[in-house]
Amino acid sequence: MIALTLAEIATAVGGTLDAADPQALVTGPVEVDSRQLRPGGLFAAILGEHVDGHDYAEQAVAAGAVAVLSTRQVGVPAVLVDDVVAALGRLARAVMDRAEGTEVVAITGSAGKTSTKDLIAQVLRRRGETVFPPGSFNNEIGMPLTALRVEDSTRHLVLEMGARGKGHIDYLTGIVPPRIGVVLNIGTAHLGEFGSKAAIAEAKGELVEALAPEGVAVLNADDPMVRPMAERTEARVLFFGEHPEADVRAADVRLDSTGRPSFTLITPAGSASVQLRLYGEHHVSNALAAAAVAVALGMSVDDTAAALGEAGALSRWRMEVVDRADGVTVVNDAYNANPESMRAALRALVSIGGRGPERRRTWAVLGEMRELGEDSLDEHDAIGRLAVRLDVTKLVAVGGRDAACMELGARNEGSWGEESVLVSDADAAIELLRAGLQPGDVVLVKASRSVGLERVAEALLADGDAR
């Protein structure tokens, strides 16, 4: 973090000091987990659903925190505020106001935000020091915490901005105003909360509305609900996609025998060949978004293509592909799921499995997709039917009513009988897989985060280690 005294922090957040030296300097990052603190940091005592951060104030200071951001006296040096989460946002804005040389890139969309964020960050590292969040730190807590890691030497800050309602992204852009705003897609994630895709598009478009005229809006030309957002911004617009009118586009997209895509990257500055290390054709769109950001910042097409080819998967449980010693391949994509990402993951599974006489058996272990509202049954039915159409060897649907609808969709589409099955939970899925897996099989594990289906992938990998 850019160094600030406790007096400066109190002024920035509108707080008061308690038992604290006004000139004490905070130089380390701000943390909400006392176990992560380093000397010189600041501890934000957030009241959560199950844990009250104030109870860990003394532990935080013992670990090296200069002070605690809190709503009450905690017996150690503190900056007292009415609302710790709101104070985090105000502090992040104060830090960013001092970070004049930092280019801010913000990303939103219904699917692919984290993977695209990781790609953009790895590309921009070629230009200089880049700060970006681990995993999906994209809300009113995680995003400010990421911004507070910026230092004087930081050249780029890459952020995710999530939304669960109108005004959320507007609030986040008020904390950290972006120079470049990327909108990936409008899908059905959180449809139950928003009510319609039009409402989702309205909320996601707040990102491009926040851009200054000298900024750049990077928009997906292939998404009919993203493309019109060009009319909602005063910034320069760069389109990406496979659309022939896109400024940054892909041609000659191909998949190798392991499901990793390659393509020709075409930009206003020239073209270059790209071979991704990531699995699944859906990553082509993510890579194009990253390339468009690089174009906006003046990177050469050769440097951009090389950086994309070197980039790997950084965030856990997102298309993590691991081969066991016995030849079973486990694809752990269990961090989250919505209909769009489910379809992409199924296609990636089939690509990894291959075709022809050397085709491997493929298992889709799929849990429920949450927050889809009244469309939930139809969406789960459609995913089951798609698994049949893609010729997945076996669908294992995990969970209750929605999972049952997925499995029924598969039966109705293909009359699979024993080739599809419904199980109640992760333990039942693990037992089924242990009994049925053969060397060379490919297993995809995917569900909404709250289902906790990553336990299936972890158990399968532990079995492989044991063997």
C-alpha positions, 0 to 999 in steps of 0.5 A, a space after each residue: 500500500 502507498 504509505 499513509 499515517 494513521 492521521 491521514 487514514 483517519 481523515 480519508 475515512 472520516 474516522 477518529 483515532 483511539 489509543 493510536 499514534 497519529 504519525 504511525 505509518 501504515 506501509 503494508 496491505 490492509 487485511 480482513 483476516 488477521 492470519 494474513 497480516 504482515 508487519 506494517 499493515 492495517 486490520 479491517 475488523 468486519 462483522 461477518 455472518 459467522 465471525 466478528 473481526 473485532 474479536 481478533 483485534 489484539 491478535 492482529 496487532 500482535 501479528 504486526 498491524 499498526 492499527 485496527 479499522 473498527 466500529 468500537 474500541 478494541 483495546 489496541 490502536 484503532 481508527 474508529 468509523 461508523 461502517 468498516 466496509 464503507 471506510 474501506 472504500 473511502 480509504 481505497 479511493 484516497 490511495 488511488 487518488 495518490 496513484 497517479 501513474 497507475 492505469 486501472 483496468 476493470 472487468 465485468 460480465 456474467 461469465 469469465 471475469 476471473 479467467 479474463 482478469 488473470 489473462 489481462 494481468 499476465 499480459 500487462 506484466 510485460 509493461 510493468 508491475 501489475 496488481 490484481 486480485 487472487 480469485 474473485 475479489 469483485 465486491 465492495 470488500 474484495 475490490 477495495 482490498 485489491 486497490 489498497 495493494 497498489 504502491 508508488 511503483 504499480 503501473 497497472 491495477 486490474 480489477 473485477 467488478 461484480 454486480 448483484 443489483 443496479 448501482 453496485 458497479 456504479 459504487 465500485 467505479 466511484 471507489 476506483 475510477 477505471 481508465 479501461 472498462 471491459 464488458 465480456 458478456 451478458 448471461 443468466 448468472 444471478 438472473 433470479 436476483 435481476 429478473 431479466 437479462 435486460 436488467 443485467 445489461 443495464 447494471 453491467 453497463 454502468 462500467 462503461 458509463 463511468 469511463 472518462 472521454 479519454 478512457 477506452 471501453 472494450 466491448 464484446 462484438 459477438 454479444 448482442 447485449 454488449 455491443 449496444 453499450 457503445 452508445 452508453 459511453 463517451 470513451 473510445 470503443 474497441 470491439 473484440 470477438 470473432 465478428 468480422 467488424 471487431 477491432 480485435 478478432 480471431 481467425 482460424 480458431 482450432 483446438 489441439 488434441 488436448 482441447 487447447 485453442 490456437 488462432 490468428 490474432 488480428 488487431 489494427 496494428 497487425 496479426 500474430 499466431 497465438 497458442 493458448 495453454 488454457 483448455 476450452 474454446 471459450 478462452 478464445 474470447 477471454 484472450 481477445 478481451 485481454 488483447 484488446 486491453 493490450 492494444 488500448 495500452 499500446 502493446 505490440 501485437 507480437 508481445 501480446 501474442 507471446 504473453 497470451 501464449 505464456 499465460 496460465 490458469 492462476 485462480 483455483 478450481 477454474 478448468 484446472 486440468 490434472 492427470 493422475 498417475 493411472 491416466 485419469 484426467 480430472 478437470 476441476 471447474 467447480 468454483 462456480 457455474 451458470 448456464 453459459 459457463 456450463 455449456 463452455 465446460 461441457 464443450 471443453 470436456 468433449 475436446 479433451 476427450 477427443 474423437 475417433 478411435 482414440 476417444 476417451 470416456 468422458 464423465 460430466 459430474 454436474 451440480 446445481 446452478 443457483 440463483 437462476 430464478 424461475 428459469 432454473 428448471 428449464 436451464 438445468 433441463 437444457 444442460 442435461 440435453 446438451 450433454 447428450 448432444 455432445 456425446 458425453 459418456 456419462 452424466 452424473 447429476 448431483 443434488 436435489 430438484 434442479 439436478 434431477 431436472 438436469 438428469 431427466 433432460 438427459 434421459 428425455 433427449 437420449 434415452 440414456 438409461 444407465 448412462 446418466 444418473 442422479 446422486 444426492 451429494 458429493 460423497 455419493 458422486 465420489 463413491 460412484 466414480 471410484 467404482 466406475 472410473 477406468 484409466 484414460 477417463 476424463 472427469 469434469 466437475 462443475 457446480 455453483 460455488 455453494 454446492 461445494 463440488 470441489 470435494 469430488 475433484 479433490 477426492 479423485 486427485 487424492 486417490 490418484 496420489 494414493 495409487 
